[in-house]
Amino acid sequence: MCAVVIVLFVFVIRLDYTTSPLRNRFVMPVSTLSSLKNIGPKSEQWLNHIGIYTLDDLKHMGAVDCCIILKAQGFPVSLNLAYAIEGALRNIHWTALPDHIKQQLRQALEKDHD
């Protein structure tokens, strides 16, 4: 009987926690950006700094806009970061990006630089 009460008590507490609005404050995301291809811990920190925490955030912002915002924030952004982000979005290594995609990224970042 005691074991049933304890199990029921734990179940009720767990339900309360999972429906609590504070839940998201304490639960870490299951996967991090650095679990994506081409994104290491430093790139993840930079992206987190501009509000990018998930793959969906990254998809919504896109490689070029991420790089533009990071550069505006003073981060030493290189073309390789744009390639890395685009590769992460496509789930391929950045060196496997097609040349025309690399060219588009280059042109978009040069256009912003002007």
C-alpha positions as CSV (number, residue, x, y, z in Angstrom):
1,M,0.0,0.0,0.0
2,C,2.8,2.4,0.9
3,A,4.5,1.8,-2.4
4,V,1.3,2.6,-4.3
5,V,1.0,5.8,-2.5
6,I,4.6,6.8,-3.2
7,V,4.3,6.0,-6.9
8,L,1.0,7.9,-7.1
9,F,2.6,10.9,-5.3
10,V,5.6,10.9,-7.7
11,F,3.3,10.6,-10.7
12,V,1.2,13.6,-9.5
13,I,4.3,15.7,-8.9
14,R,5.7,14.8,-12.4
15,L,2.4,15.8,-14.0
16,D,2.5,19.1,-12.2
17,Y,6.1,19.7,-13.3
18,T,5.4,18.8,-17.0
19,T,2.4,21.2,-17.2
20,S,4.2,24.0,-15.3
21,P,5.0,27.2,-17.3
22,L,8.4,27.1,-15.6
23,R,9.2,23.7,-17.2
24,N,11.0,25.2,-20.2
25,R,13.2,27.3,-18.0
26,F,14.8,24.3,-16.5
27,V,14.8,21.7,-19.3
28,M,17.8,21.7,-21.6
29,P,17.1,21.1,-25.3
30,V,17.6,17.5,-26.3
31,S,20.0,18.4,-29.1
32,T,22.3,21.4,-29.4
33,L,23.5,23.3,-32.4
34,S,27.0,21.8,-32.0
35,S,25.4,18.3,-32.6
36,L,24.8,19.5,-36.2
37,K,27.4,18.9,-38.9
38,N,30.0,21.8,-39.1
39,I,28.9,23.6,-36.0
40,G,31.3,23.4,-33.1
41,P,31.0,24.8,-29.6
42,K,32.4,28.2,-30.5
43,S,30.0,28.7,-33.4
44,E,27.2,27.5,-31.2
45,Q,28.1,30.1,-28.6
46,W,28.1,32.8,-31.2
47,L,24.7,31.7,-32.6
48,N,23.3,31.5,-29.1
49,H,24.4,35.1,-28.6
50,I,22.1,36.2,-31.4
51,G,19.2,34.1,-30.3
52,I,19.8,31.0,-32.4
53,Y,19.3,27.9,-30.2
54,T,17.7,25.3,-32.4
55,L,17.8,24.0,-36.0
56,D,14.5,25.6,-36.5
57,D,15.9,29.0,-35.4
58,L,18.8,28.4,-37.8
59,K,16.5,27.5,-40.7
60,H,14.3,30.5,-40.0
61,M,17.3,32.9,-40.0
62,G,19.4,31.3,-42.8
63,A,23.2,31.3,-43.2
64,V,23.6,34.7,-44.7
65,D,21.5,36.6,-42.2
66,C,23.2,34.8,-39.3
67,C,26.6,35.9,-40.6
68,I,25.4,39.5,-41.2
69,I,24.1,39.8,-37.7
70,L,27.1,38.1,-36.1
71,K,29.4,40.4,-38.0
72,A,27.3,43.5,-36.9
73,Q,27.7,42.2,-33.3
74,G,31.5,42.2,-33.7
75,F,32.2,38.5,-34.2
76,P,35.1,37.6,-36.6
77,V,32.8,36.0,-39.2
78,S,34.4,34.3,-42.2
79,L,33.0,32.9,-45.4
80,N,33.7,29.4,-43.9
81,L,31.1,30.1,-41.2
82,A,28.5,30.8,-43.9
83,Y,29.5,27.5,-45.6
84,A,29.4,25.7,-42.3
85,I,25.9,27.0,-41.4
86,E,24.6,26.2,-44.9
87,G,26.1,22.7,-44.7
88,A,24.5,22.2,-41.3
89,L,21.1,23.3,-42.7
90,R,21.6,20.7,-45.5
91,N,23.1,18.1,-43.2
92,I,26.2,17.8,-45.3
93,H,29.9,18.7,-44.6
94,W,30.5,22.3,-45.8
95,T,33.2,21.1,-48.3
96,A,30.4,19.1,-50.0
97,L,28.4,22.2,-50.8
98,P,27.8,22.6,-54.5
99,D,30.0,25.3,-56.1
100,H,26.9,27.4,-57.1
101,I,25.7,27.5,-53.5
102,K,29.1,28.6,-52.3
103,Q,29.0,31.3,-55.0
104,Q,25.6,32.5,-53.9
105,L,26.8,32.7,-50.3
106,R,29.9,34.6,-51.4
107,Q,27.9,37.1,-53.5
108,A,25.3,37.6,-50.7
109,L,27.9,38.4,-48.1
110,E,29.9,40.6,-50.5
111,K,26.7,42.5,-51.3
112,D,26.2,43.1,-47.7
113,H,29.8,44.3,-47.3
114,D,29.4,47.0,-49.9
